[in-house]
């Protein structure tokens, strides 16, 4: 008996821009990502890897093809339905943190739970911030925190809804090497402990190689999908 994939893309095309400026970004993407693994998307700038990530998150709509995430096909959903779907199923970590500047760390992390009507939003947010080592920063604003601390808040916000899918777009791009390593460790630990599916875009080959699977994107097409030998061995022996 096989489980359905966490993410499934079938013949996905996406064109952005208007008139002479239209660019065919994604060209017939077919991709299945298994539940509970970590995947690194790599490729040159302009290859379409970040756009592919946004399609998986429901932040960009495919022109053609089907996108199924956590058992739901995203194409037929309205914008409101998509927002609710993301709120329940997808945690997103951006390179530039995207924290609300006039909210404290605690308020930033509680936002997705409050939007979902969770009465325990602040208790859960506090626990999540403590889990990423920021229990002492609950009432600080983003401008009062370092880049690494802001990204920890962003990680906590992404995880607080207990998402099936964790999406990260260059999560270490604005951080120094040491701080970036700490953020990566946080994400991979959370992914393993919670059995979440992690998909991240990175320019860092060493980061991509830490993933269970590495997917290369070039000119809007998948050129190579490489699964780590240990994972392949586990699948063979399972």
Number of C-alpha atoms within 10 A of each C-alpha: 3 4 7 13 18 21 22 21 23 15 15 21 22 22 15 14 10 8 7 6 8 10 12 14 20 27 17 17 20 16 17 15 19 16 18 19 20 24 25 26 26 24 22 13 12 13 19 24 29 21 21 26 19 18 20 23 26 22 15 14 19 22 13 16 15 20 25 18 25 19 12 15 14 22 16 11 14 10 12 9 12 17 14 16 18 20 19 17 17 26 26 24 25 20 16 17 20 13 21 14 12 12 15 20 30 27 22 23 30 24 19 22 20 14 11 13 10 14 10 11 21 18 11 19 27 21 16 25 25 15 14 18 15 20 15 9 19 18 13 16 19 23 12 13 14 11 19 19 20 21 27 25 30 26 27 32 27 24 26 22 24 16 21 21 29 24 23 25 21 18 24 27 15 16 17 11 11 10 16 19 14 14 21 15 12 17 23 17 12 19 20 14 10 14 16 23 24 28 25 25 24 22 16 14 13 9 18 20 15 15 21 19 22 23 21 17 24 18 17 21 20 22 11 11 15 14 16 14 11 10 14 14 11 9 9 8 7 6
